[in-house]
Each structure stands twice: as structure tokens, then as C-alpha cells.
Amino acid sequence: MAERPELSVSTIPDVAPLLTVTQVATHLNLSECTVYAMLQKGDLPGMKLGGAWRVCPLRLTEHLMNLEDARKG
């Protein structure tokens, strides 16, 4: 198995802050309850940190683009 590179502040890329459920709901024009349900079912990419759901904006964008591609294809 390959060794994982050592991480330090200088090697971690700049990333956008994680989104809250409220921010995702606003962005997608959905209710917070719908976003929670979608996260729990795995219909939206997310993770629980400290008991609260968080969504990476890049992963959300990729997920939405994949959905769009699937509808076209």
C-alpha cells in the first residue's frame, strides 16, 4: 500500500468553506427538511462533523453536473 503524504498547512490546498444545510437549501431552493432527507439517503454528498451536516461546495457542484449529464445522456 502506498504511503500517504504528510499533510501540513503548506500542503493543504485552499478550499471553499463547507456549506451548512441552510446554505445548501437556499442555493438549491429547497426546504431544510428536504436537504436533511437527501443527505441522510445519500442523494446529496455530505458528511457529519460534530453532529451537524456539512457539504463541500465542489462535491455539490460535481454531483449536480453529474445529474444533469445523466438526464441528457
N, CA, C and O atoms as a GROMACS GRO file, in nm:
protein
  292
    1MET      N    1   0.084  -0.117   0.000
    1MET     CA    2   0.000   0.000   0.000
    1MET      C    3   0.089   0.124   0.000
    1MET      O    4   0.189   0.129   0.072
    2ALA      N    5   0.053   0.223  -0.080
    2ALA     CA    6   0.132   0.346  -0.089
    2ALA      C    7   0.117   0.427   0.039
    2ALA      O    8   0.012   0.430   0.102
    3GLU      N    9   0.227   0.493   0.075
    3GLU     CA   10   0.222   0.578   0.193
    3GLU      C   11   0.152   0.708   0.161
    3GLU      O   12   0.164   0.762   0.051
    4ARG      N   13   0.077   0.758   0.258
    4ARG     CA   14   0.008   0.885   0.242
    4ARG      C   15   0.107   0.998   0.266
    4ARG      O   16   0.189   0.989   0.358
    5PRO      N   17   0.102   1.102   0.186
    5PRO     CA   18   0.194   1.214   0.208
    5PRO      C   19   0.162   1.284   0.339
    5PRO      O   20   0.047   1.290   0.383
    6GLU      N   21   0.265   1.337   0.400
    6GLU     CA   22   0.245   1.410   0.524
    6GLU      C   23   0.176   1.542   0.493
    6GLU      O   24   0.214   1.613   0.400
    7LEU      N   25   0.073   1.575   0.571
    7LEU     CA   26   0.000   1.699   0.550
    7LEU      C   27   0.050   1.806   0.644
    7LEU      O   28   0.078   1.780   0.761
    8SER      N   29   0.060   1.925   0.592
    8SER     CA   30   0.091   2.041   0.675
    8SER      C   31   0.010   2.156   0.618
    8SER      O   32  -0.049   2.144   0.511
    9VAL      N   33   0.009   2.266   0.687
    9VAL     CA   34  -0.066   2.382   0.641
    9VAL      C   35  -0.023   2.423   0.500
    9VAL      O   36  -0.106   2.467   0.421
   10SER      N   37   0.103   2.407   0.470
   10SER     CA   38   0.153   2.449   0.339
   10SER      C   39   0.114   2.351   0.227
   10SER      O   40   0.117   2.389   0.110
   11THR      N   41   0.078   2.225   0.261
   11THR     CA   42   0.044   2.127   0.158
   11THR      C   43  -0.106   2.111   0.138
   11THR      O   44  -0.148   2.046   0.042
   12ILE      N   45  -0.186   2.167   0.225
   12ILE     CA   46  -0.332   2.157   0.210
   12ILE      C   47  -0.377   2.267   0.116
   12ILE      O   48  -0.350   2.385   0.140
   13PRO      N   49  -0.446   2.230   0.006
   13PRO     CA   50  -0.488   2.332  -0.090
   13PRO      C   51  -0.597   2.422  -0.031
   13PRO      O   52  -0.671   2.382   0.059
   14ASP      N   53  -0.604   2.543  -0.083
   14ASP     CA   54  -0.712   2.632  -0.043
   14ASP      C   55  -0.843   2.576  -0.094
   14ASP      O   56  -0.856   2.544  -0.212
   15VAL      N   57  -0.939   2.564  -0.006
   15VAL     CA   58  -1.070   2.514  -0.044
   15VAL      C   59  -1.176   2.607   0.010
   15VAL      O   60  -1.156   2.679   0.107
   16ALA      N   61  -1.290   2.605  -0.056
   16ALA     CA   62  -1.401   2.686  -0.009
   16ALA      C   63  -1.452   2.629   0.123
   16ALA      O   64  -1.443   2.508   0.146
   17PRO      N   65  -1.506   2.714   0.207
   17PRO     CA   66  -1.562   2.664   0.333
   17PRO      C   67  -1.677   2.568   0.307
   17PRO      O   68  -1.747   2.579   0.206
   18LEU      N   69  -1.696   2.474   0.397
   18LEU     CA   70  -1.806   2.381   0.385
   18LEU      C   71  -1.938   2.454   0.404
   18LEU      O   72  -1.948   2.551   0.479
   19LEU      N   73  -2.040   2.406   0.334
   19LEU     CA   74  -2.172   2.467   0.341
   19LEU      C   75  -2.256   2.402   0.449
   19LEU      O   76  -2.243   2.282   0.477
   20THR      N   77  -2.343   2.481   0.510
   20THR     CA   78  -2.439   2.428   0.607
   20THR      C   79  -2.564   2.382   0.532
   20THR      O   80  -2.581   2.411   0.414
   21VAL      N   81  -2.651   2.311   0.602
   21VAL     CA   82  -2.778   2.268   0.543
   21VAL      C   83  -2.858   2.389   0.499
   21VAL      O   84  -2.919   2.387   0.392
   22THR      N   85  -2.860   2.493   0.577
   22THR     CA   86  -2.934   2.615   0.541
   22THR      C   87  -2.881   2.675   0.413
   22THR      O   88  -2.959   2.717   0.327
   23GLN      N   89  -2.750   2.680   0.397
   23GLN     CA   90  -2.690   2.736   0.276
   23GLN      C   91  -2.722   2.650   0.154
   23GLN      O   92  -2.752   2.703   0.046
   24VAL      N   93  -2.716   2.518   0.170
   24VAL     CA   94  -2.748   2.428   0.058
   24VAL      C   95  -2.895   2.444   0.021
   24VAL      O   96  -2.928   2.453  -0.098
   25ALA      N   97  -2.982   2.449   0.120
   25ALA     CA   98  -3.126   2.466   0.094
   25ALA      C   99  -3.152   2.595   0.018
   25ALA      O  100  -3.231   2.596  -0.076
   26THR      N  101  -3.088   2.702   0.058
   26THR     CA  102  -3.106   2.830  -0.010
   26THR      C  103  -3.054   2.822  -0.154
   26THR      O  104  -3.120   2.867  -0.247
   27HIS      N  105  -2.937   2.764  -0.170
   27HIS     CA  106  -2.874   2.752  -0.302
   27HIS      C  107  -2.959   2.670  -0.399
   27HIS      O  108  -2.970   2.702  -0.517
   28LEU      N  109  -3.019   2.562  -0.347
   28LEU     CA  110  -3.097   2.472  -0.432
   28LEU      C  111  -3.247   2.505  -0.432
   28LEU      O  112  -3.325   2.439  -0.500
   29ASN      N  113  -3.286   2.606  -0.356
   29ASN     CA  114  -3.426   2.646  -0.344
   29ASN      C  115  -3.511   2.529  -0.294
   29ASN      O  116  -3.618   2.499  -0.348
   30LEU      N  117  -3.461   2.463  -0.190
   30LEU     CA  118  -3.530   2.352  -0.125
   30LEU      C  119  -3.548   2.385   0.022
   30LEU      O  120  -3.483   2.475   0.075
   31SER      N  121  -3.637   2.311   0.088
   31SER     CA  122  -3.651   2.330   0.232
   31SER      C  123  -3.535   2.260   0.302
   31SER      O  124  -3.473   2.169   0.247
   32GLU      N  125  -3.506   2.303   0.424
   32GLU     CA  126  -3.401   2.239   0.501
   32GLU      C  127  -3.438   2.093   0.529
   32GLU      O  128  -3.350   2.006   0.529
   33CYS      N  129  -3.566   2.065   0.552
   33CYS     CA  130  -3.609   1.927   0.576
   33CYS      C  131  -3.578   1.839   0.456
   33CYS      O  132  -3.536   1.724   0.472
   34THR      N  133  -3.599   1.890   0.335
   34THR     CA  134  -3.569   1.815   0.214
   34THR      C  135  -3.420   1.788   0.202
   34THR      O  136  -3.380   1.677   0.167
   35VAL      N  137  -3.339   1.889   0.231
   35VAL     CA  138  -3.194   1.872   0.224
   35VAL      C  139  -3.147   1.768   0.326
   35VAL      O  140  -3.065   1.682   0.294
   36TYR      N  141  -3.199   1.775   0.450
   36TYR     CA  142  -3.164   1.674   0.550
   36TYR      C  143  -3.199   1.534   0.500
   36TYR      O  144  -3.118   1.442   0.512
   37ALA      N  145  -3.318   1.518   0.446
   37ALA     CA  146  -3.361   1.387   0.398
   37ALA      C  147  -3.271   1.338   0.285
   37ALA      O  148  -3.234   1.221   0.281
   38MET      N  149  -3.235   1.428   0.193
   38MET     CA  150  -3.150   1.390   0.081
   38MET      C  151  -3.010   1.351   0.128
   38MET      O  152  -2.950   1.258   0.075
   39LEU      N  153  -2.958   1.423   0.227
   39LEU     CA  154  -2.827   1.389   0.283
   39LEU      C  155  -2.831   1.252   0.351
   39LEU      O  156  -2.741   1.171   0.332
   40GLN      N  157  -2.934   1.227   0.428
   40GLN     CA  158  -2.945   1.101   0.501
   40GLN      C  159  -2.960   0.982   0.406
   40GLN      O  160  -2.909   0.874   0.434
   41LYS      N  161  -3.028   1.003   0.293
   41LYS     CA  162  -3.046   0.895   0.195
   41LYS      C  163  -2.927   0.881   0.102
   41LYS      O  164  -2.917   0.783   0.028
   42GLY      N  165  -2.836   0.977   0.105
   42GLY     CA  166  -2.720   0.973   0.015
   42GLY      C  167  -2.748   1.035  -0.121
   42GLY      O  168  -2.669   1.019  -0.214
   43ASP      N  169  -2.860   1.106  -0.133
   43ASP     CA  170  -2.894   1.172  -0.259
   43ASP      C  171  -2.816   1.301  -0.280
   43ASP      O  172  -2.812   1.354  -0.392
   44LEU      N  173  -2.757   1.352  -0.176
   44LEU     CA  174  -2.667   1.467  -0.184
   44LEU      C  175  -2.538   1.429  -0.113
   44LEU      O  176  -2.542   1.358  -0.012
   45PRO      N  177  -2.423   1.475  -0.163
   45PRO     CA  178  -2.297   1.444  -0.096
   45PRO      C  179  -2.280   1.530   0.029
   45PRO      O  180  -2.297   1.652   0.023
   46GLY      N  181  -2.247   1.470   0.138
   46GLY     CA  182  -2.226   1.546   0.260
   46GLY      C  183  -2.164   1.459   0.367
   46GLY      O  184  -2.145   1.339   0.349
   47MET      N  185  -2.131   1.522   0.478
   47MET     CA  186  -2.071   1.450   0.590
   47MET      C  187  -2.117   1.514   0.720
   47MET      O  188  -2.153   1.632   0.723
   48LYS      N  189  -2.116   1.436   0.823
   48LYS     CA  190  -2.150   1.490   0.954
   48LYS      C  191  -2.021   1.523   1.028
   48LYS      O  192  -1.932   1.439   1.042
   49LEU      N  193  -2.013   1.645   1.075
   49LEU     CA  194  -1.899   1.691   1.155
   49LEU      C  195  -1.954   1.747   1.285
   49LEU      O  196  -2.030   1.844   1.284
   50GLY      N  197  -1.916   1.688   1.394
   50GLY     CA  198  -1.965   1.735   1.523
   50GLY      C  199  -2.116   1.728   1.534
   50GLY      O  200  -2.177   1.808   1.605
   51GLY      N  201  -2.177   1.632   1.465
   51GLY     CA  202  -2.322   1.615   1.471
   51GLY      C  203  -2.400   1.700   1.373
   51GLY      O  204  -2.522   1.687   1.365
   52ALA      N  205  -2.332   1.786   1.298
   52ALA     CA  206  -2.400   1.873   1.202
   52ALA      C  207  -2.358   1.835   1.060
   52ALA      O  208  -2.241   1.806   1.035
   53TRP      N  209  -2.453   1.836   0.969
   53TRP     CA  210  -2.423   1.807   0.830
   53TRP      C  211  -2.346   1.922   0.767
   53TRP      O  212  -2.375   2.039   0.792
   54ARG      N  213  -2.248   1.888   0.685
   54ARG     CA  214  -2.172   1.987   0.608
   54ARG      C  215  -2.156   1.933   0.467
   54ARG      O  216  -2.146   1.812   0.445
   55VAL      N  217  -2.154   2.024   0.371
   55VAL     CA  218  -2.144   1.988   0.230
   55VAL      C  219  -2.029   2.065   0.166
   55VAL      O  220  -2.019   2.187   0.181
   56CYS      N  221  -1.944   1.993   0.096
   56CYS     CA  222  -1.835   2.055   0.022
   56CYS      C  223  -1.893   2.117  -0.105
   56CYS      O  224  -1.957   2.046  -0.183
   57PRO      N  225  -1.873   2.245  -0.129
   57PRO     CA  226  -1.932   2.309  -0.247
   57PRO      C  227  -1.884   2.246  -0.378
   57PRO      O  228  -1.962   2.236  -0.473
   58LEU      N  229  -1.759   2.203  -0.383
   58LEU     CA  230  -1.708   2.140  -0.504
   58LEU      C  231  -1.779   2.008  -0.531
   58LEU      O  232  -1.820   1.980  -0.644
   59ARG      N  233  -1.794   1.927  -0.427
   59ARG     CA  234  -1.864   1.798  -0.443
   59ARG      C  235  -2.011   1.819  -0.481
   59ARG      O  236  -2.065   1.743  -0.561
   60LEU      N  237  -2.074   1.921  -0.425
   60LEU     CA  238  -2.213   1.951  -0.459
   60LEU      C  239  -2.224   1.989  -0.606
   60LEU      O  240  -2.313   1.942  -0.676
   61THR      N  241  -2.134   2.074  -0.653
   61THR     CA  242  -2.134   2.114  -0.794
   61THR      C  243  -2.112   1.995  -0.884
   61THR      O  244  -2.181   1.980  -0.985
   62GLU      N  245  -2.015   1.910  -0.850
   62GLU     CA  246  -1.989   1.789  -0.929
   62GLU      C  247  -2.111   1.699  -0.933
   62GLU      O  248  -2.146   1.646  -1.038
   63HIS      N  249  -2.176   1.683  -0.819
   63HIS     CA  250  -2.294   1.598  -0.810
   63HIS      C  251  -2.406   1.652  -0.900
   63HIS      O  252  -2.470   1.576  -0.973
   64LEU      N  253  -2.428   1.781  -0.895
   64LEU     CA  254  -2.534   1.842  -0.977
   64LEU      C  255  -2.501   1.831  -1.126
   64LEU      O  256  -2.590   1.809  -1.208
   65MET      N  257  -2.375   1.848  -1.160
   65MET     CA  258  -2.335   1.834  -1.302
   65MET      C  259  -2.354   1.690  -1.349
   65MET      O  260  -2.396   1.667  -1.462
   66ASN      N  261  -2.322   1.593  -1.263
   66ASN     CA  262  -2.343   1.452  -1.299
   66ASN      C  263  -2.491   1.421  -1.319
   66ASN      O  264  -2.527   1.344  -1.408
   67LEU      N  265  -2.575   1.480  -1.236
   67LEU     CA  266  -2.720   1.460  -1.252
   67LEU      C  267  -2.766   1.516  -1.386
   67LEU      O  268  -2.845   1.455  -1.456
   68GLU      N  269  -2.715   1.633  -1.420
   68GLU     CA  270  -2.751   1.697  -1.546
   68GLU      C  271  -2.703   1.613  -1.665
   68GLU      O  272  -2.777   1.594  -1.762
   69ASP      N  273  -2.581   1.562  -1.657
   69ASP     CA  274  -2.527   1.477  -1.763
   69ASP      C  275  -2.610   1.350  -1.780
   69ASP      O  276  -2.635   1.305  -1.892
   70ALA      N  277  -2.653   1.292  -1.666
   70ALA     CA  278  -2.732   1.169  -1.671
   70ALA      C  279  -2.868   1.195  -1.739
   70ALA      O  280  -2.919   1.108  -1.810
   71ARG      N  281  -2.924   1.310  -1.717
   71ARG     CA  282  -3.054   1.342  -1.779
   71ARG      C  283  -3.039   1.363  -1.929
   71ARG      O  284  -3.129   1.329  -2.006
   72LYS      N  285  -2.926   1.418  -1.970
   72LYS     CA  286  -2.902   1.443  -2.112
   72LYS      C  287  -2.866   1.316  -2.187
   72LYS      O  288  -2.900   1.298  -2.303
   73GLY      N  289  -2.795   1.226  -2.116
   73GLY     CA  290  -2.738   1.109  -2.181
   73GLY      C  291  -2.834   0.997  -2.188
   73GLY      O  292  -2.801   0.891  -2.240
   0.00000   0.00000   0.00000
